[in-house]
Amino acid sequence: MLKKTLLLPLLALSLGGCVGLNTVSMTQVPAERDNKITTNSSSWNFIGINFSNAFVDETIENLKAQCPTGKIEGIYTKHQTTGYVLVFKREIIVSAYCNEV
């Protein structure tokens, strides 16, 4: 009985999470907004210890790949962290407009 009593709260704690918005950045939005592009990437770390920021470069490359010949404008960037028990997920979400030059 005691095992079941402890198992349920531990399961509930491990499934719950808390999201924190770290930064939001936005450049000037262009008048012509025909082709919207979006991308995101994330990184997992243990007890908040970060070993690499390479996922940010991945986001930039994904954005450039969606607009190879155009000009990327109106960039909206969001950096958020989701915390679970002992594990954190850092995520970069980017949306922008690809306008032909």
C-alpha positions as CSV (number, residue, x, y, z in Angstrom):
1,M,0.0,0.0,0.0
2,L,2.8,2.4,0.9
3,K,4.5,1.7,-2.4
4,K,1.4,2.7,-4.4
5,T,0.9,5.8,-2.2
6,L,4.4,7.0,-3.0
7,L,4.4,5.9,-6.7
8,L,1.4,8.1,-7.7
9,P,2.9,11.5,-6.4
10,L,6.3,10.6,-7.9
11,L,4.7,9.9,-11.3
12,A,2.7,13.2,-11.1
13,L,5.8,15.1,-10.3
14,S,7.8,13.6,-13.2
15,L,5.1,14.4,-15.7
16,G,4.6,18.0,-14.7
17,G,6.8,20.8,-16.0
18,C,7.2,24.5,-15.7
19,V,7.8,26.8,-18.7
20,G,9.8,30.1,-18.4
21,L,10.1,32.6,-21.1
22,N,13.7,33.9,-21.1
23,T,13.9,36.4,-24.0
24,V,11.8,37.7,-26.8
25,S,13.3,39.7,-29.7
26,M,11.7,41.3,-32.7
27,T,13.1,43.2,-35.6
28,Q,11.1,45.7,-37.7
29,V,8.3,44.0,-39.6
30,P,8.3,44.6,-43.4
31,A,5.3,46.0,-45.2
32,E,5.4,43.0,-47.6
33,R,4.7,39.9,-45.6
34,D,3.9,37.2,-48.2
35,N,6.2,34.3,-47.3
36,K,6.3,33.5,-43.6
37,I,9.0,31.0,-42.5
38,T,9.4,29.3,-39.1
39,T,11.9,27.0,-37.4
40,N,12.8,25.8,-33.9
41,S,15.5,23.8,-32.2
42,S,16.0,22.6,-28.7
43,S,18.6,21.3,-26.3
44,W,18.2,19.0,-23.2
45,N,20.4,19.4,-20.2
46,F,20.7,17.8,-16.8
47,I,20.1,19.9,-13.6
48,G,20.6,23.1,-15.7
49,I,24.2,22.4,-16.7
50,N,24.7,23.5,-20.3
51,F,27.3,21.9,-22.4
52,S,26.7,23.3,-25.8
53,N,24.9,26.2,-27.6
54,A,25.1,24.5,-31.0
55,F,21.3,24.2,-31.2
56,V,21.2,28.0,-31.8
57,D,23.4,27.7,-34.9
58,E,21.1,24.9,-36.1
59,T,18.1,27.3,-35.9
60,I,19.9,29.9,-37.9
61,E,20.9,27.4,-40.6
62,N,17.3,26.1,-40.8
63,L,16.0,29.6,-41.3
64,K,18.6,30.4,-44.0
65,A,17.7,27.1,-45.8
66,Q,14.1,28.2,-46.1
67,C,15.0,31.4,-47.8
68,P,18.1,30.7,-49.9
69,T,17.7,33.5,-52.5
70,G,15.6,36.1,-50.6
71,K,16.0,38.5,-47.7
72,I,15.0,37.4,-44.2
73,E,13.1,40.3,-42.5
74,G,10.8,40.8,-39.5
75,I,12.5,38.2,-37.3
76,Y,10.7,37.2,-34.2
77,T,12.8,35.1,-31.8
78,K,11.7,33.4,-28.6
79,H,14.0,31.6,-26.1
80,Q,12.2,29.5,-23.5
81,T,13.1,26.9,-20.9
82,T,10.9,24.1,-19.8
83,G,11.9,22.5,-16.5
84,Y,11.0,19.0,-15.5
85,V,12.4,17.1,-12.4
86,L,16.2,17.5,-12.8
87,V,16.0,17.9,-16.6
88,F,15.6,21.2,-18.6
89,K,14.7,21.7,-22.2
90,R,16.0,25.0,-23.8
91,E,14.2,25.9,-27.0
92,I,14.6,28.6,-29.6
93,I,11.5,29.4,-31.7
94,V,12.0,31.7,-34.7
95,S,9.5,33.1,-37.3
96,A,10.4,35.6,-40.0
97,Y,9.4,36.7,-43.5
98,C,11.3,35.7,-46.7
99,N,11.1,38.5,-49.2
100,E,12.6,38.3,-52.7
101,V,15.3,40.9,-53.3
